[in-house]
Amino acid sequence: FNTLICKQTNVWLGGYQAILWDMSVNQYNFYLDEMIKHWNCYVISELERRGHSPWMISMDTLFDSD
C-alpha cells in the first residue's frame, strides 16, 4: 500500500472540499469516480505525450469468467 500516493490524493481532493462538502454520499461517490477517471485520462495522455507507453489491463482479463 502506497501511503505517499494516499497523501497526494488527499491533498488533491482537498482542493475540491468546498464542492464535496455539501454532497450526499451517492453524489460524492459519483463525483469522485468521475474525477478519478478524468485524472487517469490526463495522466495517460501526459505519459504518451512524453514518449512513454502506458498500458491498461483489458476488462476481459480483469473479469474473466474462467
TIRO-2110 file (N, C-alpha, C; in Angstrom, 1 decimal):
// TIRO-2110
0.8, -1.2, 0.0, N, 1, A
0.0, 0.0, 0.0, CA, 1, A
0.9, 1.2, 0.0, C, 1, A
0.6, 2.2, -0.9, N, 2, A
1.5, 3.3, -1.1, CA, 2, A
0.9, 4.5, -0.3, C, 2, A
1.5, 4.8, 0.9, N, 3, A
1.0, 5.9, 1.7, CA, 3, A
1.3, 7.3, 1.1, C, 3, A
2.3, 7.4, 0.3, N, 4, A
2.6, 8.7, -0.4, CA, 4, A
1.5, 9.0, -1.4, C, 4, A
1.1, 8.0, -2.1, N, 5, A
0.0, 8.2, -3.1, CA, 5, A
-1.3, 8.6, -2.3, C, 5, A
-1.5, 8.0, -1.2, N, 6, A
-2.7, 8.4, -0.4, CA, 6, A
-2.6, 9.9, 0.0, C, 6, A
-1.5, 10.3, 0.5, N, 7, A
-1.3, 11.7, 0.9, CA, 7, A
-1.5, 12.6, -0.2, C, 7, A
-0.9, 12.3, -1.4, N, 8, A
-1.1, 13.2, -2.5, CA, 8, A
-2.5, 13.2, -3.0, C, 8, A
-3.2, 12.1, -2.9, N, 9, A
-4.6, 12.1, -3.3, CA, 9, A
-5.5, 12.9, -2.4, C, 9, A
-5.2, 12.9, -1.1, N, 10, A
-5.9, 13.7, -0.1, CA, 10, A
-5.7, 15.2, -0.3, C, 10, A
-4.4, 15.5, -0.7, N, 11, A
-4.1, 16.9, -0.9, CA, 11, A
-4.9, 17.4, -2.2, C, 11, A
-4.9, 16.5, -3.2, N, 12, A
-5.6, 16.8, -4.5, CA, 12, A
-7.1, 17.0, -4.2, C, 12, A
-7.7, 16.1, -3.4, N, 13, A
-9.1, 16.2, -3.1, CA, 13, A
-9.4, 17.4, -2.2, C, 13, A
-8.5, 17.8, -1.4, N, 14, A
-8.7, 19.0, -0.5, CA, 14, A
-9.0, 20.2, -1.4, C, 14, A
-8.5, 20.3, -2.6, N, 15, A
-8.8, 21.4, -3.5, CA, 15, A
-10.3, 21.4, -3.9, C, 15, A
-11.0, 20.3, -3.7, N, 16, A
-12.4, 20.2, -4.1, CA, 16, A
-13.3, 20.2, -2.8, C, 16, A
-12.8, 20.4, -1.7, N, 17, A
-13.5, 20.3, -0.4, CA, 17, A
-14.8, 21.1, -0.4, C, 17, A
-14.7, 22.3, -0.9, N, 18, A
-15.9, 23.2, -0.9, CA, 18, A
-17.1, 22.6, -1.7, C, 18, A
-16.7, 21.9, -2.8, N, 19, A
-17.7, 21.3, -3.7, CA, 19, A
-18.2, 20.0, -3.0, C, 19, A
-17.3, 19.2, -2.5, N, 20, A
-17.7, 17.9, -1.9, CA, 20, A
-18.4, 18.0, -0.6, C, 20, A
-18.3, 19.1, 0.1, N, 21, A
-18.8, 19.2, 1.5, CA, 21, A
-20.3, 19.0, 1.6, C, 21, A
-21.0, 19.6, 0.6, N, 22, A
-22.5, 19.6, 0.7, CA, 22, A
-23.1, 18.4, -0.1, C, 22, A
-22.4, 17.5, -0.6, N, 23, A
-22.9, 16.4, -1.4, CA, 23, A
-23.4, 15.3, -0.5, C, 23, A
-24.4, 14.6, -1.1, N, 24, A
-24.9, 13.3, -0.4, CA, 24, A
-23.8, 12.3, -0.7, C, 24, A
-23.9, 11.1, 0.0, N, 25, A
-23.0, 10.0, -0.2, CA, 25, A
-23.0, 9.6, -1.7, C, 25, A
-24.1, 9.4, -2.3, N, 26, A
-24.2, 9.0, -3.7, CA, 26, A
-23.6, 10.0, -4.6, C, 26, A
-23.9, 11.3, -4.4, N, 27, A
-23.3, 12.3, -5.3, CA, 27, A
-21.8, 12.4, -5.1, C, 27, A
-21.3, 12.2, -3.9, N, 28, A
-19.9, 12.3, -3.6, CA, 28, A
-19.2, 11.1, -4.3, C, 28, A
-19.7, 9.9, -4.2, N, 29, A
-19.1, 8.7, -4.8, CA, 29, A
-19.1, 8.9, -6.3, C, 29, A
-20.2, 9.4, -6.9, N, 30, A
-20.2, 9.6, -8.4, CA, 30, A
-19.2, 10.6, -8.8, C, 30, A
-19.2, 11.8, -8.1, N, 31, A
-18.3, 12.8, -8.4, CA, 31, A
-16.8, 12.4, -8.3, C, 31, A
-16.5, 11.7, -7.2, N, 32, A
-15.2, 11.2, -7.0, CA, 32, A
-14.8, 10.2, -8.1, C, 32, A
-15.7, 9.3, -8.5, N, 33, A
-15.4, 8.3, -9.6, CA, 33, A
-15.1, 9.1, -10.9, C, 33, A
-15.9, 10.1, -11.2, N, 34, A
-15.7, 10.8, -12.4, CA, 34, A
-14.4, 11.6, -12.4, C, 34, A
-14.1, 12.2, -11.3, N, 35, A
-12.8, 13.0, -11.2, CA, 35, A
-11.6, 12.0, -11.3, C, 35, A
-11.7, 10.9, -10.7, N, 36, A
-10.5, 9.9, -10.8, CA, 36, A
-10.4, 9.5, -12.3, C, 36, A
-11.5, 9.2, -13.0, N, 37, A
-11.4, 8.8, -14.4, CA, 37, A
-10.8, 9.9, -15.2, C, 37, A
-11.3, 11.1, -15.0, N, 38, A
-10.7, 12.3, -15.7, CA, 38, A
-9.2, 12.4, -15.4, C, 38, A
-8.8, 12.3, -14.2, N, 39, A
-7.4, 12.4, -13.8, CA, 39, A
-6.6, 11.3, -14.5, C, 39, A
-7.1, 10.1, -14.5, N, 40, A
-6.4, 9.0, -15.1, CA, 40, A
-6.2, 9.2, -16.6, C, 40, A
-7.2, 9.7, -17.3, N, 41, A
-7.1, 10.0, -18.7, CA, 41, A
-6.0, 11.1, -18.9, C, 41, A
-6.0, 12.1, -18.1, N, 42, A
-5.0, 13.1, -18.2, CA, 42, A
-3.6, 12.6, -18.0, C, 42, A
-3.4, 11.7, -17.0, N, 43, A
-2.1, 11.1, -16.7, CA, 43, A
-1.6, 10.3, -17.9, C, 43, A
-2.5, 9.5, -18.4, N, 44, A
-2.2, 8.6, -19.6, CA, 44, A
-1.8, 9.5, -20.8, C, 44, A
-2.5, 10.5, -21.1, N, 45, A
-2.2, 11.4, -22.2, CA, 45, A
-0.8, 12.1, -22.0, C, 45, A
-0.5, 12.5, -20.8, N, 46, A
0.8, 13.1, -20.5, CA, 46, A
1.9, 12.1, -20.7, C, 46, A
1.7, 10.9, -20.2, N, 47, A
2.7, 9.9, -20.4, CA, 47, A
3.0, 9.6, -21.9, C, 47, A
1.9, 9.5, -22.6, N, 48, A
2.1, 9.3, -24.1, CA, 48, A
2.7, 10.5, -24.8, C, 48, A
2.4, 11.7, -24.3, N, 49, A
3.0, 12.9, -24.9, CA, 49, A
4.5, 12.9, -24.7, C, 49, A
4.9, 12.4, -23.5, N, 50, A
6.3, 12.3, -23.2, CA, 50, A
7.1, 11.1, -23.8, C, 50, A
6.4, 10.3, -24.6, N, 51, A
7.0, 9.2, -25.2, CA, 51, A
7.0, 7.9, -24.5, C, 51, A
6.3, 7.9, -23.4, N, 52, A
6.1, 6.6, -22.6, CA, 52, A
5.0, 5.8, -23.2, C, 52, A
4.9, 4.6, -22.9, N, 53, A
3.9, 3.7, -23.4, CA, 53, A
3.0, 3.1, -22.3, C, 53, A
2.2, 3.9, -21.7, N, 54, A
1.3, 3.3, -20.6, CA, 54, A
0.4, 2.2, -21.2, C, 54, A
0.0, 1.2, -20.4, N, 55, A
-0.9, 0.2, -20.9, CA, 55, A
-2.0, 0.0, -19.8, C, 55, A
-3.1, -0.5, -20.3, N, 56, A
-4.2, -0.8, -19.4, CA, 56, A
-4.6, -2.2, -19.5, C, 56, A
-5.0, -2.8, -18.4, N, 57, A
-5.4, -4.2, -18.4, CA, 57, A
-6.8, -4.2, -19.0, C, 57, A
-7.1, -5.1, -19.9, N, 58, A
-8.4, -5.2, -20.5, CA, 58, A
-9.4, -5.7, -19.5, C, 58, A
-10.7, -5.3, -19.7, N, 59, A
-11.8, -5.7, -18.9, CA, 59, A
-11.9, -7.2, -18.9, C, 59, A
-11.7, -7.8, -20.1, N, 60, A
-11.8, -9.3, -20.2, CA, 60, A
-10.8, -10.0, -19.3, C, 60, A
-9.6, -9.4, -19.2, N, 61, A
-8.6, -10.0, -18.3, CA, 61, A
-9.0, -9.9, -16.8, C, 61, A
-9.5, -8.7, -16.5, N, 62, A
-9.9, -8.5, -15.1, CA, 62, A
-11.1, -9.3, -14.7, C, 62, A
-12.1, -9.5, -15.6, N, 63, A
-13.3, -10.2, -15.2, CA, 63, A
-13.5, -11.4, -16.0, C, 63, A
-12.5, -12.2, -16.2, N, 64, A
-12.5, -13.4, -17.0, CA, 64, A
-13.4, -14.4, -16.2, C, 64, A
-14.3, -15.1, -16.9, N, 65, A
-15.3, -16.0, -16.2, CA, 65, A
-14.7, -17.4, -16.0, C, 65, A
-13.5, -17.6, -16.5, N, 66, A
-12.8, -18.9, -16.3, CA, 66, A
-12.4, -19.1, -14.9, C, 66, A
END
